[in-house]
């Protein structure tokens, strides 16, 4: 499975959402094949896309427990300094919320 990185952040966000929502039906492990590419969006050029990606990760971790450690690692390594000072606390809080949600699984 190949993932195409769209220039439009709205379309990227929609794609990330669709992938996460379909994780529970992914019997062929297609998400496993593209998870590294998916996790790059934790640091998407657009902070709103990054925030949506981060918020979707507990859903993937719940339905794809074998990816949980990769997801947690990517969240912990995320460099939020790439965002404007006004966005950094929001992205940080999203990361903390997602990590807490994944830990409860």
N, CA and C atoms as a LAMMPS dump frame, in Angstrom:
ITEM: TIMESTEP
0
ITEM: NUMBER OF ATOMS
315
ITEM: BOX BOUNDS ff ff ff
-5.0000000000000000e+02 5.0000000000000000e+02
-5.0000000000000000e+02 5.0000000000000000e+02
-5.0000000000000000e+02 5.0000000000000000e+02
ITEM: ATOMS id mol type element x y z
1 1 1 N 0.847 -1.176 0
2 1 2 C 0 0 0
3 1 3 C 0.887 1.232 0
4 2 1 N 0.592 2.15 -0.874
5 2 2 C 1.359 3.38 -0.955
6 2 3 C 0.512 4.523 -0.425
7 3 1 N 1.141 5.436 0.254
8 3 2 C 0.436 6.604 0.759
9 3 3 C 0.966 7.823 0.019
10 4 1 N 0.046 8.592 -0.531
11 4 2 C 0.406 9.798 -1.264
12 4 3 C 0.217 10.994 -0.344
13 5 1 N 1.236 11.813 -0.203
14 5 2 C 1.153 12.991 0.654
15 5 3 C 0.53 14.122 -0.159
16 6 1 N -0.641 14.512 0.246
17 6 2 C -1.407 15.553 -0.426
18 6 3 C -0.914 16.933 0.003
19 7 1 N -0.906 17.885 -0.934
20 7 2 C -0.493 19.248 -0.631
21 7 3 C -1.537 19.992 0.206
22 8 1 N -2.791 19.639 0.051
23 8 2 C -3.874 20.307 0.752
24 8 3 C -4.04 19.708 2.149
25 9 1 N -3.885 20.536 3.183
26 9 2 C -3.937 20.022 4.55
27 9 3 C -5.318 19.472 4.911
28 10 1 N -6.362 20.046 4.348
29 10 2 C -7.715 19.535 4.6
30 10 3 C -7.843 18.104 4.083
31 11 1 N -7.329 17.864 2.907
32 11 2 C -7.393 16.514 2.332
33 11 3 C -6.503 15.562 3.124
34 12 1 N -5.327 16.03 3.575
35 12 2 C -4.46 15.189 4.417
36 12 3 C -5.197 14.787 5.688
37 13 1 N -5.854 15.762 6.306
38 13 2 C -6.58 15.486 7.546
39 13 3 C -7.688 14.476 7.301
40 14 1 N -8.417 14.626 6.217
41 14 2 C -9.489 13.673 5.885
42 14 3 C -8.921 12.269 5.669
43 15 1 N -7.796 12.185 4.979
44 15 2 C -7.159 10.893 4.755
45 15 3 C -6.707 10.245 6.051
46 16 1 N -6.098 11.021 6.924
47 16 2 C -5.654 10.496 8.22
48 16 3 C -6.845 9.99 9.025
49 17 1 N -7.94 10.731 8.975
50 17 2 C -9.148 10.338 9.694
51 17 3 C -9.723 9.048 9.14
52 18 1 N -9.791 8.946 7.836
53 18 2 C -10.327 7.727 7.214
54 18 3 C -9.48 6.501 7.552
55 19 1 N -8.181 6.661 7.535
56 19 2 C -7.294 5.543 7.875
57 19 3 C -7.542 5.107 9.319
58 20 1 N -7.582 6.071 10.238
59 20 2 C -7.787 5.736 11.653
60 20 3 C -9.138 5.069 11.884
61 21 1 N -10.171 5.589 11.237
62 21 2 C -11.516 5.029 11.421
63 21 3 C -11.651 3.628 10.842
64 22 1 N -10.823 3.3 9.882
65 22 2 C -10.878 1.972 9.27
66 22 3 C -9.928 0.974 9.916
67 23 1 N -9.195 1.394 10.932
68 23 2 C -8.213 0.509 11.575
69 23 3 C -8.86 -0.759 12.116
70 24 1 N -10.078 -0.657 12.614
71 24 2 C -10.706 -1.844 13.209
72 24 3 C -11.033 -2.921 12.178
73 25 1 N -11.077 -2.556 10.914
74 25 2 C -11.365 -3.539 9.86
75 25 3 C -10.121 -3.936 9.072
76 26 1 N -8.964 -3.479 9.495
77 26 2 C -7.727 -3.719 8.749
78 26 3 C -7.163 -5.112 9.026
79 27 1 N -7.793 -6.106 8.466
80 27 2 C -7.351 -7.496 8.68
81 27 3 C -6.112 -7.847 7.859
82 28 1 N -5.846 -7.061 6.81
83 28 2 C -4.686 -7.332 5.953
84 28 3 C -3.449 -6.529 6.366
85 29 1 N -3.553 -5.842 7.499
86 29 2 C -2.433 -5.074 8.061
87 29 3 C -1.875 -4.013 7.112
88 30 1 N -2.767 -3.381 6.377
89 30 2 C -2.354 -2.311 5.469
90 30 3 C -1.833 -1.101 6.256
91 31 1 N -2.458 -0.817 7.396
92 31 2 C -2.004 0.313 8.205
93 31 3 C -0.606 0.056 8.746
94 32 1 N -0.32 -1.175 9.1
95 32 2 C 1.02 -1.524 9.586
96 32 3 C 2.081 -1.144 8.554
97 33 1 N 1.73 -1.299 7.276
98 33 2 C 2.673 -1.019 6.197
99 33 3 C 2.958 0.476 6.04
100 34 1 N 2.023 1.321 6.431
101 34 2 C 2.182 2.757 6.208
102 34 3 C 2.282 3.552 7.516
103 35 1 N 2.387 2.864 8.649
104 35 2 C 2.343 3.569 9.933
105 35 3 C 3.47 4.594 10.07
106 36 1 N 4.653 4.306 9.58
107 36 2 C 5.752 5.273 9.681
108 36 3 C 5.411 6.564 8.953
109 37 1 N 4.822 6.431 7.782
110 37 2 C 4.411 7.601 7.005
111 37 3 C 3.286 8.35 7.719
112 38 1 N 2.359 7.6 8.285
113 38 2 C 1.243 8.196 9.03
114 38 3 C 1.766 9.006 10.216
115 39 1 N 2.697 8.429 10.955
116 39 2 C 3.215 9.069 12.16
117 39 3 C 4.004 10.345 11.87
118 40 1 N 4.471 10.514 10.651
119 40 2 C 5.161 11.751 10.285
120 40 3 C 4.227 12.954 10.429
121 41 1 N 2.931 12.71 10.352
122 41 2 C 1.965 13.809 10.433
123 41 3 C 1.769 14.317 11.863
124 42 1 N 2.394 13.659 12.823
125 42 2 C 2.419 14.214 14.187
126 42 3 C 3.113 15.574 14.133
127 43 1 N 4.023 15.737 13.206
128 43 2 C 4.744 16.986 12.998
129 43 3 C 4.428 17.549 11.622
130 44 1 N 3.176 17.479 11.219
131 44 2 C 2.76 18.011 9.933
132 44 3 C 3.093 19.495 9.848
133 45 1 N 3.335 19.976 8.658
134 45 2 C 3.65 21.382 8.447
135 45 3 C 2.512 22.284 8.945
136 46 1 N 1.296 21.8 8.877
137 46 2 C 0.141 22.545 9.378
138 46 3 C -0.224 22.025 10.764
139 47 1 N -0.182 22.87 11.782
140 47 2 C -0.454 22.384 13.137
141 47 3 C -1.852 21.802 13.318
142 48 1 N -2.829 22.283 12.594
143 48 2 C -4.182 21.733 12.736
144 48 3 C -4.233 20.287 12.247
145 49 1 N -3.49 19.987 11.204
146 49 2 C -3.411 18.603 10.712
147 49 3 C -2.66 17.743 11.716
148 50 1 N -1.585 18.275 12.267
149 50 2 C -0.833 17.544 13.296
150 50 3 C -1.735 17.24 14.48
151 51 1 N -2.5 18.226 14.91
152 51 2 C -3.377 18.039 16.071
153 51 3 C -4.422 16.957 15.803
154 52 1 N -4.986 16.957 14.621
155 52 2 C -5.974 15.928 14.298
156 52 3 C -5.328 14.548 14.249
157 53 1 N -4.149 14.469 13.664
158 53 2 C -3.419 13.196 13.615
159 53 3 C -3.18 12.678 15.03
160 54 1 N -2.694 13.543 15.898
161 54 2 C -2.389 13.163 17.284
162 54 3 C -3.638 12.656 17.994
163 55 1 N -4.749 13.336 17.786
164 55 2 C -6.008 12.955 18.444
165 55 3 C -6.549 11.621 17.938
166 56 1 N -6.186 11.237 16.722
167 56 2 C -6.659 9.979 16.135
168 56 3 C -5.823 8.769 16.563
169 57 1 N -4.633 9.009 17.059
170 57 2 C -3.723 7.891 17.359
171 57 3 C -4.241 6.911 18.413
172 58 1 N -4.949 7.34 19.452
173 58 2 C -5.502 6.339 20.379
174 58 3 C -6.479 5.37 19.698
175 59 1 N -7.194 5.842 18.7
176 59 2 C -8.114 4.969 17.966
177 59 3 C -7.331 3.877 17.217
178 60 1 N -6.231 4.275 16.61
179 60 2 C -5.402 3.286 15.914
180 60 3 C -4.789 2.32 16.922
181 61 1 N -4.265 2.842 18.019
182 61 2 C -3.641 1.984 19.04
183 61 3 C -4.641 0.985 19.613
184 62 1 N -5.876 1.411 19.784
185 62 2 C -6.911 0.513 20.311
186 62 3 C -7.176 -0.642 19.355
187 63 1 N -7.249 -0.328 18.071
188 63 2 C -7.598 -1.345 17.079
189 63 3 C -6.399 -2.073 16.483
190 64 1 N -5.217 -1.523 16.676
191 64 2 C -3.991 -2.136 16.164
192 64 3 C -2.967 -2.161 17.303
193 65 1 N -3.2 -2.975 18.339
194 65 2 C -2.316 -2.962 19.519
195 65 3 C -0.852 -3.241 19.198
196 66 1 N -0.596 -3.917 18.098
197 66 2 C 0.785 -4.203 17.718
198 66 3 C 1.537 -2.927 17.319
199 67 1 N 0.813 -1.848 17.064
200 67 2 C 1.434 -0.577 16.681
201 67 3 C 1.566 0.388 17.858
202 68 1 N 1.074 -0.017 18.999
203 68 2 C 1.04 0.863 20.171
204 68 3 C 2.418 1.42 20.525
205 69 1 N 3.432 0.59 20.572
206 69 2 C 4.768 1.067 20.967
207 69 3 C 5.336 2.043 19.937
208 70 1 N 5.086 1.808 18.657
209 70 2 C 5.543 2.739 17.617
210 70 3 C 4.863 4.095 17.778
211 71 1 N 3.573 4.068 18.066
212 71 2 C 2.796 5.292 18.228
213 71 3 C 3.291 6.072 19.447
214 72 1 N 3.445 5.388 20.563
215 72 2 C 3.911 6.043 21.793
216 72 3 C 5.291 6.645 21.574
217 73 1 N 6.162 5.907 20.945
218 73 2 C 7.521 6.389 20.68
219 73 3 C 7.492 7.651 19.814
220 74 1 N 6.693 7.638 18.775
221 74 2 C 6.609 8.803 17.886
222 74 3 C 6.048 10.02 18.617
223 75 1 N 5.068 9.809 19.466
224 75 2 C 4.505 10.915 20.24
225 75 3 C 5.54 11.491 21.204
226 76 1 N 6.296 10.618 21.843
227 76 2 C 7.299 11.067 22.808
228 76 3 C 8.452 11.81 22.135
229 77 1 N 8.749 11.477 20.9
230 77 2 C 9.862 12.097 20.178
231 77 3 C 9.459 13.357 19.404
232 78 1 N 8.18 13.663 19.373
233 78 2 C 7.694 14.786 18.572
234 78 3 C 8.346 16.102 18.982
235 79 1 N 8.765 16.856 17.99
236 79 2 C 9.386 18.164 18.218
237 79 3 C 8.348 19.255 17.936
238 80 1 N 7.731 19.75 18.999
239 80 2 C 6.681 20.756 18.817
240 80 3 C 7.246 22.16 18.658
241 81 1 N 8.553 22.302 18.763
242 81 2 C 9.168 23.622 18.605
243 81 3 C 9.055 24.13 17.168
244 82 1 N 8.646 23.271 16.244
245 82 2 C 8.487 23.693 14.844
246 82 3 C 7.258 24.579 14.667
247 83 1 N 6.391 24.62 15.672
248 83 2 C 5.162 25.404 15.571
249 83 3 C 5.302 26.753 16.264
250 84 1 N 4.442 27.672 15.87
251 84 2 C 4.417 28.996 16.49
252 84 3 C 4.185 28.849 17.993
253 85 1 N 4.705 29.803 18.743
254 85 2 C 4.575 29.757 20.204
255 85 3 C 3.127 29.615 20.657
256 86 1 N 2.204 30.183 19.917
257 86 2 C 0.79 30.109 20.295
258 86 3 C 0.209 28.702 20.107
259 87 1 N 0.804 27.911 19.221
260 87 2 C 0.3 26.567 18.938
261 87 3 C 0.972 25.486 19.78
262 88 1 N 2.178 25.728 20.228
263 88 2 C 2.932 24.708 20.953
264 88 3 C 2.201 24.146 22.167
265 89 1 N 1.59 24.975 23.014
266 89 2 C 0.885 24.4 24.175
267 89 3 C -0.301 23.519 23.769
268 90 1 N -0.953 23.875 22.682
269 90 2 C -2.095 23.083 22.211
270 90 3 C -1.642 21.716 21.703
271 91 1 N -0.578 21.702 20.914
272 91 2 C -0.047 20.434 20.388
273 91 3 C 0.488 19.592 21.539
274 92 1 N 1.171 20.228 22.474
275 92 2 C 1.702 19.506 23.641
276 92 3 C 0.565 18.845 24.424
277 93 1 N -0.493 19.582 24.663
278 93 2 C -1.635 19.037 25.402
279 93 3 C -2.273 17.877 24.636
280 94 1 N -2.387 18.001 23.318
281 94 2 C -2.929 16.903 22.509
282 94 3 C -2.069 15.648 22.644
283 95 1 N -0.76 15.837 22.62
284 95 2 C 0.154 14.693 22.765
285 95 3 C -0.037 14.039 24.126
286 96 1 N -0.093 14.848 25.173
287 96 2 C -0.274 14.3 26.521
288 96 3 C -1.608 13.562 26.654
289 97 1 N -2.651 14.124 26.07
290 97 2 C -3.966 13.467 26.116
291 97 3 C -3.964 12.142 25.362
292 98 1 N -3.313 12.122 24.216
293 98 2 C -3.248 10.879 23.443
294 98 3 C -2.422 9.828 24.156
295 99 1 N -1.298 10.234 24.733
296 99 2 C -0.485 9.278 25.494
297 99 3 C -1.273 8.708 26.669
298 100 1 N -2.023 9.557 27.365
299 100 2 C -2.827 9.091 28.488
300 100 3 C -3.922 8.139 28.014
301 101 1 N -4.53 8.45 26.896
302 101 2 C -5.562 7.579 26.34
303 101 3 C -5.015 6.222 25.921
304 102 1 N -3.837 6.238 25.315
305 102 2 C -3.21 4.98 24.894
306 102 3 C -2.796 4.15 26.107
307 103 1 N -2.32 4.816 27.133
308 103 2 C -1.897 4.098 28.341
309 103 3 C -3.066 3.345 28.991
310 104 1 N -4.268 3.86 28.858
311 104 2 C -5.451 3.238 29.453
312 104 3 C -5.921 2.005 28.681
313 105 1 N -5.395 1.816 27.485
314 105 2 C -5.858 0.686 26.657
315 105 3 C -5.383 -0.642 27.208
